Amino acid sequence: MNITAIYGSPREGGNTDLLLAEFVRGARAAGAEVAELALRNYHFSPCIECGGCNDTGSCILKDDMDQIYLYLRQSPIICLAAPVFFYSVNAATKAMIDRCQCFWTGKYLLKKPLSRERGCRGKGYLLSVGGTKGQKVFDCVMLTMKYFYDALDMEFAHSLLYRQIDAKAAILNHPEALKEAYELGMTAVKG
Ligand SMILES: Cc1cc2nc3c(=O)[nH]c(=O)nc-3n(C[C@H](O)[C@H](O)[C@H](O)COP(=O)(O)O)c2cc1C
C-alpha cells in the first residue's frame, strides 16, 4: 500500500515534522511504502483564480505542483502535517490546498471525482500543533482539511491535534503524542 506523507511546515525538524516522521515509521512498520514530500522543498505559485481548470479538472500552471499532484491523485492514504499559523494552516500548506481547486472542479463541475481515477475513495489524515491553549485553535484548520479531503474525494479519517507545543521540537517532551502518531501510522495501513 502506498502512502503519501506531506510535511507542511517551513520549520525543518519542528513539531509537525517529528509527529509525521513517527506516523511514517508506524506505517512502514506495518508494511506500507511511504513517499515523503516536504512542501518547503517545492516551489509553486498560489492559485491565481484563472479558471483554467474549469473545463479540464487540471491546473494550467506549470511548476512543482505537477510533482505533488501525482501523489495527491494516486495515493489511497495521505497524511498531512501542518502547524497552526494565525488560526489556520501555514501559508505553504494553504497554497498547496488552494491549488487543489482543480480537483474540486473535477468533482463538482465535471462530475469526475478523483476516487474514480484512484480506484478507491481513500483516507486522509491530519497532524497539527498549535503554540497556544485556545479552545478554538484548530477550528479553521479542521474546516480547511475537511474540504481539502473532500476535493480529493477522500474520507477525512482522523486527526491528532496538540495544543501548547511551541518551541522547535518541544513535542519531544510529549512521548505520548509521538506514540499516538506512530500508532496512527500503523492503524492507517492495517485499517
Ligand atoms: C507565523 C506564526 C503564526 C502562528 N500562529 C499561531 C496561532 O494562531 N495559534 C497558535 O496556537 N500557535 C500559533 N503559532 C505557533 C505554532 O503553531 C507553533 O510554534 C508550532 O509548534 C509550530 O509547529 P512546527 O514546529 O511544526 O512548525 C504560530 C507560529 C508562527 C511562526
The ligand as a Gaussian input file, in Angstrom:
#p B3LYP/6-31G(d) Opt

LIG

0 1
 C        3.582000      32.915000      11.839000
 C        3.137000      32.083000      13.010000
 C        1.811000      32.108000      13.390000
 C        1.371000      31.313000      14.450000
 N        0.052000      31.361000      14.794000
 C       -0.390000      30.586000      15.804000
 C       -1.779000      30.617000      16.170000
 O       -2.606000      31.308000      15.597000
 N       -2.184000      29.830000      17.207000
 C       -1.307000      29.018000      17.878000
 O       -1.736000      28.316000      18.798000
 N        0.014000      28.966000      17.544000
 C        0.489000      29.734000      16.520000
 N        1.826000      29.689000      16.162000
 C        2.725000      28.740000      16.861000
 C        2.960000      27.434000      16.076000
 O        1.744000      26.800000      15.780000
 C        3.845000      26.510000      16.925000
 O        5.106000      27.107000      17.161000
 C        4.032000      25.123000      16.334000
 O        4.686000      24.304000      17.284000
 C        4.867000      25.143000      15.056000
 O        4.951000      23.831000      14.534000
 P        6.193000      23.365000      13.632000
 O        7.397000      23.275000      14.554000
 O        5.805000      22.055000      13.100000
 O        6.372000      24.392000      12.560000
 C        2.294000      30.479000      15.134000
 C        3.644000      30.466000      14.749000
 C        4.068000      31.258000      13.703000
 C        5.530000      31.223000      13.306000

